[in-house]
């Protein structure tokens, strides 16, 4: 499928066809949750910091039928192997479901842990959020399932509570120590706006955002899930402990000289300076100076490359090529170790920047990248059946 066709499917909410579920049953409803791009604020969420993502038109859509037994079956158009069925026994994280279905099981578990009684259900999942591209395909799945269960069961989970429940599914059941940014963007975002999120308090501000953001999927394998991401988080926690603060959100650049381990000092420097870059970006957007955020985007990438060390050659090549072709700023987005780059460009420069990145990849012997222009979309919700 072409990128434009995938975007059309995602934007129109038609990723799941005609309401069919399971063995030819009729769906009780259809719900969606989007992927996200993080404009700036990388690896700050688990440091109680600030982030500025927006929701993509790319969506995960769930068609679902409710039934009265405590059993759940899920199948996905993107996954081989047929449906996965789990019951109450698998809701114990020590006996968890393996593979991609763990994200679904984790949501049921997290809802129960939060005091809700999600109904048994059969789910059919389809998605246009690229897997492994740093665009939060896992959060989109979690939030789509959560939204479906809320609708099927009349659970009335407050919208402000949903990101934390979805995050708990990923942290406590799947075992991925992510922060709350991805689930917040997938749930709370508004069309035409970036989501300014304080990850400590949960406070949000919807900031109008009308700019041309080119997303380049480098198609480099996304490799942070096993150990590198967790290692960066441990380093940040060690830095905060050494400085005697609750989180690096509470530290300043002047505190860095107190960190004797050079690696931990670099990790902390990224988190502290990235937090400030988010605040500076928000201030510029409030002032209507959207193109002036470009240098902050680029500085974020340099920090992620040199201090946090989470880039790979494909990401660095894409950023360098975009800047050389006239982008105002460019940076990797997502957890790193693969995935996507974003570039702030003029609308009439999209083709030139896209071609420059593709040519740079060809010269370097990398796989051909994919690219699309991202417009901020809405957060999770129901779809017409």
Secondary structure, 3 states (H helix, E strand, C coil): CCHHHHHHHHHHCCCCCCCEECCCEECCEEEEEEEEEEEECCCCHHHCCEEEEEEEEEEEEEEEEEECCCEEEEEECCCCCCCEEEEHHHHCHHHCCCHHHHHHHHHHHHHHHCCCCCCEEEEEEEECCCCCCCCCHHHHHHHHHHHHHHHHHCCCCCHHHHHHHHHHHHHHHHCCCCCCHHHHHHHHCCCCEEEEEECCCCCEEEEECCCEEEEEECCCCCCCCCCHHHHHHHHHHHHHHHHCCCCHHHCCHHHHHHCCCHHHHHHHHHHHHHHHHHHHHHHHHHCCCHHHHHHHHHHHHHHHHHCCCCCCHHHHHHHHHHHHCCCCEEEEECCCCCCEEEEEECHHHHHHHHHHHHHHHHHHCCCCCEEEEECCECCCEEECC
